[in-house]
């Protein structure tokens, strides 16, 4: 294919998606099996670059081919079959817009042509698709089930049949199990949606899974886990307990019993043993979430919404998480009372009160963690967290 793909961070939306977009472009959020950039890479067979905030640009580079056109896509747009067809027909100098006029993509002869005036100059072509766009954090789990189904078309390594597993209980036939996955005696029910289990994932004995569910590569699903419909567990995560309507970006742990529902977790998080979140108010009123863009509580107009958690958050044992809680990046929380509905980035929160995590200690912790867990913590990662820490008042 003779064009490059760039995902543009629409700055009018990215603050509404905080704290999830504090450490990554919108196009690197996980919805379904893949992150958004992985989806476009699989669809078009090309590497994907980013146009994002300056402090993220080094970690997420503007990578384009030296020759050929450039297709710039709004990073908050989730792909579908009809949209892919429309993008393939887009010509240089044309932009694809929604029925209400919001731009979706633009095709240019060069990345240098992507400037403040390019959208105004481009000829508009109106999409006829019902396209899904991430506007708020809860959209991630609201669209997750659809995206699991969509992503399965781009899974390369298939997949064992249910008949390959003895002493298991399999209901339905929509199973996509990588050959290197290891399953104990499990119950998998795909009657209401597919179940994907990635390479080297381990499901211990006694695990129960109701699709649609995606379990990423290298995950460990511990005995006693029940995964209800609409769950995506990102790569190299460990989970246990009850999980429902939840997306975990990856490299995170909820390794013990407790409930997690209507939730989105970032990368590198740890939820202590016995912790649970609520996703329903006792008075059955709609749930409010803290909105970084307005610095106010926002009415989600939903009756169920649980936890939104940024990257590298650690919760102590028996943490009690209220309905509609937002926890910022890099927090350490260990308290016996309910966690506040909004916790600012880099908070050190206990029953004795709230302090700010000292940056040097946070970075030293990240280095130790990366060694012990064999995770990569790069200079680019350190620069991102340092920027967020120094500019904290701007984002909280």
PyMOL commands that set and color helices and strands:
alter all, ss='L'
color gray80, all
select helices_A, chain A and resi 11-17+26-28+36-44+54-57+81-89+111-113+118-121+139-142+144-154+162-164+359-372+379-390+392-395
alter helices_A, ss='H'
color red, helices_A
select strands_A, chain A and resi 3-8+48-51+69-74+77-78+94-97+103-108+123-126+132-133+169-171+175-177+182-183+187-189+195-197+202-203+208-210+213-215+220-221+226-227+231-233+238-239+242-250+253-254+259-267+270-271+276-277+288-291+296-299+307-309+314-315+320-321+325-327+332-334+338-339+342-343+347-350+353-356
alter strands_A, ss='S'
color yellow, strands_A
deselect
rebuild
show_as cartoon
